[in-house]
Structure formats: C-alpha cells, structure tokens
Amino acid sequence: MSNSTDTTKPTRSISLPPLAALALALGMIGSTFIAAYIWRDVRKEPEKNNIRVTGSAKKRIQSDLIEWSATIAGKGNDRTAAYVSLKSGTDNVVAFLKAQGIKPDDIKTYSARINEEFETVREDKVLPGTNVPLRSETRKSVGFSAIQVVSVSSQNVPQIEKASREITSLLEDGVFVTSDEPRYYYTRLGELKLEMLAEAAKDARSRGENILRSAGNTEIGSLVDASMGIININPANSTETSTEGNNDTSSYEKDIITIIRAEYKVN
C-alpha cells in the first residue's frame, strides 16, 4: 500500500472593491504614458536655436518723370459753335506749351466731348376756379458745352512744373483752361528696390549681431530664411505707412522705405 502526498499549495485569492480596482488600472495606464512621453523627449531632436530680426532701409529719391494735364472748355449755341470755341482754346494751349520749349511728341490731345446743357424752368399756376396751386417744371436748352484734355509726359520735370503754373495766364486771352496737379514718378524703381532690399538685409544682420553681442559672446550664423515686407514710397519726410504699401505721385522728392524680415542661426 503506497502513500501519496499532495504538495499543491492553496491559492490565495484577493478580491478588491470596484473603486480600488479602477484606481489601480488608471495608475498603471498613467505610468505607461509618462514613460512613453519621457522616451519621446529623449529621442526628439533639440529645437532650433535661431533669431528673427527685422531690417529696414530708407533713401531719398527725386522723380525723373512728370505727367500733367490741362482741361480746355468751350461754349456755343449749337454743337458747331461750341466745337469752334473749344478748338480755338485748345490751339492756344498747345501753342503755349510749345513756346515753353516742350517737345511736340510729349504733348497729347484727347478727343473732345460735346454735351447739350439744360436749365430747369419752374412755373407756379393756380387752377381756374380753385385756390389749388400747381407747379410745373420744364427743361430748356441753353446751348452746348465742349471740353478737351491736353496732357504732357516728360522727363524735364522743372519745365513742365513751370508750364503747369503759368498755363492759366491764358484766361486773360479768353481761353477757359484749368490746370491739374502734376503727378511725379521714378522710372528706375525696379533697380532701386533690389538695392534697397540688400541694404535692408545688411541692417537686419547688424541688428541681430547687436542683440546677440549684448546678450553674451554668442555669434550670429548663416541666413535661414528671409521675406520681403511692404515697400512704401512716401512724400519726403512723411511717416505714413500702409499695409498694402504706398506709392506717392504727388511730390517731386520722395522717401522710399523697404523692410525685410530675416531669420539667422545662432552659433
């Protein structure tokens, strides 16, 4: 008869309340998340050590092109008379400009416009046998008016400025003429913009170097990125700015202001 011994140890079962089991599960999930987050931070590359600066450049320029126009008017009882009156005035204006030394090729005469003019005639009446007032309005032709524009475009700015101021002297000769304000342009603006952008880029780097020098011995590195800002062309000494950029045509002397935004590595 053989004897056998059971060596199996009894298993102890631990029963946790529902809230305790939930807390344990959340703790295990949280610890796993923290470990993964730390591992991600260890593996990721360090952030870029760059500096962003804004540079600007300003230059005074003088316009090299002027555009100006004058408007001539004529009147008459009919279309033909109005045109004859206008043509006489236009011929006098063109002759005046040529006498000022302006080249014929720089003078342009536009088509004439002739319109009939009216006046409103109002008449108050009382209906027969009543006290009721009645107002009537009728349009009456008072003749015809004609206008024509003569313009000049030239690189001789002082000459055209002088003519624009003196053209109204023809009023003394019976010529109905009005002078518009001249418009001033700079024709080499494309070339100047490239020059100004280079100056603004130098200013941006200089500002970056000054900032880093004041912070310690750190040196500025190579250019990472650059973008051109707004270019403003203002009357001389004006500080006006625009989100779309200004392009002044009212003044002979102008200030062109260029802005550039640059990003550099920091060594």
C-alpha positions in Angstrom: 0.0 0.0 0.0 1.5 3.3 -1.1 1.1 6.6 0.5 0.9 9.8 -1.7 1.4 13.3 -0.5 -0.3 16.3 -2.2 2.2 19.2 -2.4 -0.1 21.7 -4.1 -0.2 24.9 -2.1 -3.6 26.6 -1.8 -4.0 29.7 -3.9 -4.9 32.8 -2.1 -7.5 35.0 -3.9 -7.6 38.7 -3.2 -10.8 40.5 -4.1 -10.6 44.3 -4.5 -13.5 46.6 -4.3 -14.6 48.0 -7.7 -13.3 51.6 -7.0 -9.9 50.3 -5.9 -9.6 48.1 -9.0 -10.4 51.1 -11.2 -7.8 53.3 -9.4 -5.1 50.6 -9.9 -5.9 50.3 -13.6 -5.7 54.1 -14.1 -2.4 54.2 -12.2 -0.9 51.6 -14.5 -2.1 53.4 -17.6 -0.7 56.7 -16.3 2.7 55.3 -15.5 2.9 53.8 -19.0 2.0 57.2 -20.6 4.6 59.0 -18.6 7.3 56.5 -19.5 6.4 56.8 -23.2 6.4 60.7 -23.0 9.8 60.7 -21.4 11.2 58.3 -24.0 9.8 60.6 -26.8 11.5 63.7 -25.3 14.8 61.8 -25.0 14.7 60.7 -28.7 13.5 64.0 -30.3 16.0 66.5 -31.8 16.6 69.7 -29.9 14.7 72.8 -31.1 16.4 75.2 -33.5 18.4 78.0 -31.9 17.6 80.8 -34.3 17.0 84.5 -34.1 14.4 86.5 -36.0 15.1 90.2 -36.8 13.6 93.0 -38.9 15.8 95.2 -41.0 14.9 98.4 -42.9 16.5 100.8 -45.4 15.4 104.4 -46.3 16.6 106.5 -49.3 15.6 110.0 -50.6 14.8 110.0 -54.3 13.9 112.7 -56.9 11.3 112.0 -59.5 12.6 111.7 -63.1 9.2 111.7 -64.9 6.3 114.1 -64.7 2.8 113.8 -66.1 0.4 116.8 -66.2 -2.8 117.7 -67.9 -5.0 120.7 -68.6 -8.7 120.9 -69.4 -10.0 123.3 -72.0 -13.7 124.3 -72.3 -15.7 126.0 -75.0 -19.4 127.0 -75.3 -21.8 127.8 -78.1 -25.5 128.0 -79.1 -25.1 124.8 -81.2 -22.6 121.9 -81.4 -20.6 123.5 -84.2 -20.2 126.8 -82.3 -19.2 125.0 -79.2 -16.6 123.0 -81.0 -15.2 126.1 -82.8 -14.8 127.8 -79.4 -13.1 124.7 -77.9 -10.7 124.3 -80.9 -9.6 127.9 -80.6 -8.8 127.4 -76.9 -7.0 124.0 -77.5 -4.9 125.5 -80.2 -3.8 128.4 -77.9 -2.9 125.9 -75.2 -0.8 123.7 -77.5 0.9 126.8 -78.9 1.7 128.0 -75.3 3.2 124.6 -74.4 5.4 124.6 -77.5 6.5 128.1 -76.7 7.7 126.9 -73.3 10.1 124.5 -75.1 8.0 121.4 -74.6 8.6 118.8 -77.4 5.6 118.2 -79.6 6.0 114.4 -79.1 5.4 114.9 -75.3 2.1 116.7 -75.9 -1.1 114.6 -76.3 -4.5 115.9 -77.2 -7.5 113.8 -76.3 -10.9 113.6 -78.1 -13.4 116.4 -77.5 -16.7 115.8 -75.7 -19.7 118.0 -76.5 -22.8 118.0 -74.4 -26.1 119.9 -74.6 -26.8 121.9 -71.4 -30.2 122.5 -69.9 -31.8 124.6 -67.3 -34.9 123.8 -65.3 -37.8 126.4 -65.6 -40.3 126.3 -62.7 -43.7 127.9 -63.0 -46.4 128.2 -60.4 -50.0 128.4 -61.5 -53.5 128.3 -59.9 -56.1 126.1 -61.5 -59.0 128.2 -62.8 -61.9 128.4 -60.3 -59.8 127.0 -57.5 -57.2 128.0 -55.0 -55.1 124.9 -55.6 -51.5 125.8 -56.6 -49.9 123.9 -59.4 -46.1 123.8 -60.0 -44.7 122.8 -63.4 -41.1 122.2 -64.4 -39.7 122.1 -67.9 -36.2 121.7 -69.2 -34.9 124.4 -71.5 -31.9 124.1 -73.7 -29.3 126.9 -73.1 -26.7 125.8 -75.5 -23.8 123.4 -75.8 -20.5 122.9 -73.8 -17.4 121.2 -75.1 -14.3 120.0 -73.2 -11.0 118.6 -74.2 -7.9 117.4 -72.3 -4.3 118.1 -73.2 -1.7 116.1 -71.4 2.1 116.2 -71.2 4.5 113.4 -70.2 8.2 114.4 -69.9 11.4 113.8 -68.1 12.1 117.5 -68.0 10.4 118.0 -64.6 11.2 121.7 -64.0 10.0 122.7 -67.4 6.6 121.0 -67.0 6.2 122.3 -63.5 6.7 125.9 -64.8 4.2 125.3 -67.6 1.6 123.9 -65.2 1.8 127.1 -63.1 1.7 129.6 -66.0 -0.9 128.0 -68.3 -3.8 129.8 -66.5 -2.4 133.1 -67.8 -4.3 132.2 -71.0 -7.5 133.1 -69.1 -6.7 136.7 -69.8 -6.9 135.9 -73.5 -10.4 134.4 -73.2 -9.2 130.7 -73.0 -11.2 128.7 -70.5 -8.5 126.4 -69.2 -7.9 124.7 -65.8 -4.6 123.1 -64.7 -4.5 119.8 -62.9 -1.9 118.8 -60.2 1.2 117.2 -61.7 2.0 113.6 -61.0 5.6 112.6 -60.3 7.2 109.2 -60.9 10.5 107.5 -60.5 11.2 105.2 -63.6 14.2 103.3 -62.1 12.2 101.9 -59.2 12.8 98.3 -60.1 16.6 98.7 -59.9 16.3 100.7 -56.7 14.2 98.1 -55.0 16.9 95.5 -55.4 19.5 97.9 -53.9 17.2 98.8 -51.0 16.5 95.1 -50.2 20.2 94.4 -50.0 20.6 97.4 -47.6 17.7 96.2 -45.5 19.2 92.7 -45.3 22.5 94.2 -44.1 20.6 96.2 -41.5 18.8 93.1 -40.3 22.1 91.2 -39.8 23.6 94.1 -38.0 20.6 94.3 -35.6 20.9 90.6 -35.0 24.6 90.9 -34.2 24.0 93.7 -31.8 21.3 91.8 -30.0 23.4 88.7 -29.5 26.5 90.7 -28.6 24.6 92.4 -25.8 23.4 89.0 -24.6 26.9 87.5 -24.4 29.5 86.0 -26.6 27.1 84.2 -28.9 27.7 84.9 -32.6 25.2 85.1 -35.4 25.3 82.3 -38.0 24.1 81.8 -41.6 20.8 83.1 -43.0 18.0 80.6 -42.7 15.0 82.5 -44.1 14.2 85.9 -45.4 11.0 87.6 -46.6 10.4 91.0 -48.1 8.0 93.3 -46.3 6.0 96.3 -47.6 7.7 98.9 -49.7 6.4 102.4 -49.0 7.1 105.4 -51.3 6.1 108.5 -49.4 6.4 112.2 -49.8 9.7 113.4 -48.3 9.8 113.3 -44.5 6.4 111.6 -44.3 6.0 108.7 -41.9 2.8 107.4 -43.4 2.5 103.6 -43.6 0.1 101.3 -45.4 -0.5 97.5 -45.1 -0.6 97.4 -48.9 2.3 99.8 -49.5 2.2 103.5 -50.6 3.2 104.8 -54.0 3.1 108.6 -53.8 2.7 110.6 -57.0 2.0 114.0 -55.5 5.6 115.1 -54.6 8.8 115.6 -56.5 11.0 114.4 -53.7 10.1 111.1 -52.1 11.4 108.7 -49.4 11.4 105.0 -50.3 11.3 102.7 -47.2 12.0 99.0 -47.5 11.5 96.4 -44.8 12.8 92.8 -44.7 12.3 90.1 -42.1 15.2 87.6 -41.7 16.0 84.5 -39.6 19.6 83.6 -38.7 21.2 80.6 -37.0 22.8 81.3 -33.6 26.3 79.8 -33.2 
